[in-house]
Amino acid sequence: MPLPKPPAKRASLLSVTDFESQAAPKPAKRSPRTSAAAEPASPAELNLYKPEALAPTAPTRLPARAPAEAPAGSVAPAALKRQEPKPRAIKPRGTGPAKLFVLDTNVLMHDPMSLFRFEEHDIFLPMIVLEELDGHKKGMTEVARNARQASRTLDALAGAQGADIGAGLKLSTTGHREAGGCLFFQTQALANHLPPSLPQGKADNQILGGVHALRELHSP
């Protein structure tokens, strides 16, 4: 409730009319929008609206947007699909005459799986190669690990079922189907016909002497 007006002079008293005038509630102000909504519309105003304007209109459809051109070098969505790996074609083996390769010890110590990389050709290991390979198996170096792996591979080929060292060991018996040749060990002494200028006790010269003897034994 609003307070009455303050007295104009000191020690003056308010009259009863002043209390009643202040206590009476004042009419609330109405905004133009509220008064217009509260008053009923006249018939003349209702006739101004057309029925077509009151009917719901269909939603306007935006024009279709043209597909944007893909930038140069981009990959189409169809090309992003995962492509299934194609089966690897098996390399056909050679049909020519098989050769006999004499391996040095360094070949096996560099790559223990080199025994299976000669396709249809045969491999010959001299006795000096087996001795050198056995002497390099001790240690933790990469050469020692390769020497031990090569020795295990040779043991697996020699221990395969039906293995015959005299007739040659099939290199494909341990699962390496790409190797179609045989492995031969030196089981007998070979004639050494090297020139006297080459030292006879050196391992490399003994291997060269074995190669010369095999060429004469299996020629042409």
C-alpha positions in Angstrom: 0.0 0.0 0.0 1.5 3.5 -0.9 2.3 5.9 1.9 0.3 9.1 2.3 1.8 12.5 1.3 4.2 14.0 3.9 3.0 17.1 5.8 3.8 20.5 4.4 4.7 22.1 7.7 6.3 21.0 10.9 4.1 19.5 13.6 1.1 19.5 11.2 -1.3 16.5 11.2 -2.6 14.7 8.2 -6.3 14.8 7.6 -8.5 11.7 7.2 -9.1 12.5 3.5 -5.4 12.3 2.9 -5.3 8.8 4.3 -8.3 7.7 2.3 -7.0 9.1 -1.0 -3.7 7.3 -0.6 -5.3 4.0 0.5 -7.7 3.8 -2.5 -6.2 1.5 -5.2 -5.3 3.2 -8.5 -6.5 1.7 -11.8 -3.8 -0.2 -13.6 -2.5 1.2 -16.8 -3.3 -0.9 -19.9 -1.1 -1.1 -22.8 -2.5 -0.6 -26.3 -1.8 -4.2 -27.2 -3.6 -5.6 -24.2 -6.6 -3.4 -24.6 -6.8 -4.3 -28.3 -6.7 -8.0 -27.5 -9.3 -7.7 -24.7 -11.9 -5.8 -26.8 -14.0 -8.0 -29.1 -13.5 -7.4 -32.8 -16.3 -5.8 -34.7 -18.0 -7.5 -37.6 -16.5 -4.9 -39.9 -13.1 -5.8 -38.9 -13.8 -9.6 -39.4 -14.8 -9.0 -43.0 -11.5 -7.5 -43.9 -9.8 -11.0 -43.8 -10.0 -13.2 -46.8 -10.6 -17.0 -46.4 -7.6 -17.6 -48.7 -5.3 -15.8 -46.3 -6.4 -17.9 -43.3 -5.9 -21.2 -45.2 -2.5 -23.0 -44.5 0.0 -22.4 -47.2 2.2 -25.2 -48.6 5.8 -25.0 -47.6 8.1 -23.6 -50.2 10.7 -26.0 -51.5 14.2 -24.7 -52.0 15.8 -25.3 -55.4 18.0 -28.4 -55.5 21.6 -27.6 -55.0 23.9 -28.8 -57.8 26.5 -31.4 -56.7 29.8 -29.8 -56.1 32.6 -31.0 -58.4 35.3 -33.0 -56.6 38.7 -31.3 -56.5 41.4 -32.6 -58.7 43.3 -35.4 -57.1 40.6 -36.4 -54.7 39.4 -40.0 -54.3 35.8 -40.9 -55.1 33.8 -42.5 -52.2 33.6 -45.7 -54.3 37.3 -45.9 -54.4 37.7 -45.7 -50.7 36.3 -49.2 -50.2 38.8 -51.7 -48.9 40.3 -53.6 -51.7 40.8 -57.3 -51.2 44.4 -58.4 -51.6 45.0 -60.2 -54.8 46.4 -63.7 -54.6 50.1 -63.7 -55.1 51.1 -65.4 -58.2 53.5 -68.2 -57.8 56.7 -67.7 -59.8 57.1 -70.6 -62.2 60.3 -72.6 -61.8 62.8 -72.6 -64.5 62.7 -75.4 -67.1 66.4 -75.3 -68.0 69.1 -77.6 -66.7 69.7 -77.5 -63.0 73.0 -76.1 -61.8 75.1 -77.1 -58.8 76.0 -74.1 -56.6 78.9 -74.5 -54.0 78.2 -72.2 -51.1 80.8 -70.5 -49.0 80.5 -70.2 -45.2 79.9 -66.4 -45.4 76.7 -67.0 -47.4 75.1 -69.1 -44.7 76.3 -66.7 -41.9 74.9 -63.7 -43.8 71.5 -65.3 -44.6 70.6 -68.7 -43.0 67.6 -69.0 -45.4 69.8 -68.7 -48.5 69.5 -72.5 -49.0 66.0 -72.0 -50.3 66.7 -69.2 -52.7 68.1 -71.1 -55.6 64.8 -72.3 -57.1 65.3 -75.5 -59.1 69.1 -75.6 -58.7 71.1 -77.9 -56.4 73.4 -76.9 -53.6 76.7 -78.5 -52.5 78.3 -77.8 -49.1 82.0 -78.8 -48.7 83.2 -80.3 -45.4 85.3 -77.2 -44.6 82.1 -75.1 -44.7 80.4 -77.3 -42.1 83.4 -77.1 -39.9 83.6 -73.3 -40.1 79.9 -73.0 -39.5 80.1 -75.1 -36.4 83.0 -72.9 -35.1 81.0 -69.7 -35.3 77.9 -70.9 -33.4 79.1 -69.6 -30.0 78.4 -66.1 -28.9 75.5 -63.5 -29.0 76.4 -61.7 -32.2 74.3 -61.7 -35.3 76.8 -63.9 -37.0 76.6 -66.5 -34.2 72.8 -66.5 -34.3 72.8 -66.9 -38.1 75.2 -69.8 -37.8 73.0 -71.6 -35.2 70.0 -71.0 -37.4 71.8 -72.5 -40.4 72.8 -75.5 -38.4 69.3 -76.1 -37.2 68.1 -75.9 -40.8 70.6 -78.4 -42.0 69.7 -80.8 -39.1 66.0 -80.5 -40.0 66.7 -81.4 -43.7 68.9 -84.3 -42.6 66.3 -85.6 -40.1 63.3 -85.4 -42.5 61.5 -88.6 -43.3 63.0 -90.5 -46.2 66.1 -88.3 -46.3 69.1 -89.8 -48.1 72.4 -87.9 -47.8 74.0 -89.9 -50.6 71.2 -89.2 -53.1 70.6 -85.6 -52.0 68.2 -84.0 -49.5 65.1 -82.4 -51.0 65.0 -78.8 -50.0 61.2 -78.7 -50.1 60.8 -81.2 -47.3 60.7 -78.5 -44.6 57.9 -76.6 -46.2 59.8 -74.4 -48.6 57.9 -75.2 -51.8 59.8 -72.6 -53.8 63.0 -74.6 -53.6 62.9 -77.5 -56.1 66.6 -78.6 -55.9 68.5 -80.9 -53.6 71.2 -80.4 -51.0 74.4 -82.4 -51.2 77.2 -82.8 -48.6 80.8 -83.7 -49.2 80.9 -87.4 -48.2 84.2 -88.3 -49.8 87.5 -86.6 -50.5 87.8 -84.6 -53.7 90.9 -84.3 -55.9 92.6 -81.0 -55.5 94.1 -79.6 -58.7 94.8 -76.1 -57.6 98.1 -74.4 -58.7 100.9 -74.8 -56.2 101.1 -71.0 -55.8 97.9 -71.1 -53.7 98.2 -72.2 -50.1 96.7 -75.6 -49.6 95.7 -75.1 -46.0 93.5 -72.0 -46.5 89.8 -72.7 -46.3 88.9 -70.6 -49.3 91.4 -72.4 -51.4 90.0 -75.8 -50.3 86.6 -74.7 -51.4 87.9 -73.6 -54.8 89.7 -76.9 -55.1 86.4 -78.7 -54.4 84.6 -76.6 -57.1 87.3 -77.6 -59.6 86.9 -81.2 -58.7 83.1 -81.2 -59.0 83.3 -79.5 -62.4 85.5 -82.3 -63.7 83.3 -85.0 -62.0 79.9 -83.7 -63.4 80.9 -82.2 -66.7 79.5 -81.2 -69.1 
